Amino acid sequence: MTSTRRSACTVAALRLSVGAGAVAILSWTYVIGIPRSGASPFDYFGYFTNLTTLITSTLLIAVGLIVLRGRSAPVWLSTARGVAVACMVVVGLVYNLLVPGTGSAPAWVSTILHTILPVLLVLDWTMVDDRPTLPWQRLWLVLPYPLLWLAVVLVRGVTDGWVPYGFLLPERGVPSLVAHVAGLVVALLCAGAAVWLLSRVRSSGRRSARGGRGTARVHPADHP
């Protein structure tokens, strides 16, 4: 096994560990806490943090398994991972800057899901350049999932009165809801732009390999 292959397998194993660990934390938190308060899985995963963590962990596990099989992750999967990283950045920023310490989960769970996991995802995205350069014209892809989640939450708020976060309560009025939705969209686009920009970061070894060729051939995925 070459050193490059060993490195890829190590990264894949770490991604599998992080993804599986996050799923285990979500499962443990649900089993020990949520049923006691009479909630349902639909409520539990109605929280953006929980649902986004589950989706992101699934993507990490999928990428890890693909790499362990000696293959490269398809572009669509890398793009989905980029979207997930952007969403987790927003999770971390909102929790740590706007509503720190307001969650009902144990403190160590909140720390892992809102701080440690987003940091690890950004480091993985930045330092391991096995992802394609994401084209700017696809930056809009960071919006459909959060906006769909938001639409479901707002409908539930009006119909059954349940919302995961106080700032989404219908009784706060339309201006407040519009302002928070606009803020969320701006935050997602900014986080997405940062992730898209980081996808252009390449290791020095990879740059040297390209620069040493007489005639450079660039993979189409490297073009924005």
C-alpha positions, 0 to 999 in steps of 0.5 A: 500500500502506497503512502498516498493510499494509507493517508486516504484510508486514514482520513476515511477512517477518521470520517467514519469515526466522526460520522458514527460518533455523531450519530451515536450521540444523537441516538443516545440523547434521544433515548435518554431524554426526549421520550421522557418529555413525550416528544417524537422523532419528528419533533427531535429532528425538527431541530436544525442542529439534530437534522443537519448533524444526522445528514452531515454524518451520513455524508461523512460515512458515505464518503469514508466507505467509498474511499476505503473501497479505493474509489473517489467520491462523486462530484454530487456527493462532494457538493452535498458535503460542501452544503452540509459543511456550510449549514454546520458552520451556521449552526455553530455560529448561531449557537455560540454567538447568538444563543449560547447555553440555551439548549436542553441537551447536556452541556457536553453534547451541545459542545460537541454538536455546536462547536467541535463538530463544525470545527472538525468539518471545516478542518477536514474540508480545508486540509484534505483536498480530495474534493472538487472545486465547487462552481460559483453558479451552484452556490444556490444549492446551500439554500433548498434544504434549510428553506425546506426545513424552515417551511415545514417548521413555519407550517407546524408553528401555524397548525400545531403550535410546535416550533424548535426555536423561540424566534420562529414563533408565529405570535412574534409577527410577520416582520420578525419572521421575515427578518429572521428568515432573511438573516438565515439566508444571508448567513447561509450564503456567506457560509456557503461562499466561504466553503466554496472558496475553500474548495479552491485551496490545494495542497502544495504537493498537488500544485507542484505536481501540476506545475511540473508537467510540460503541458498542464491538463486540468480536470473539468471539475477544477473549473468554477 
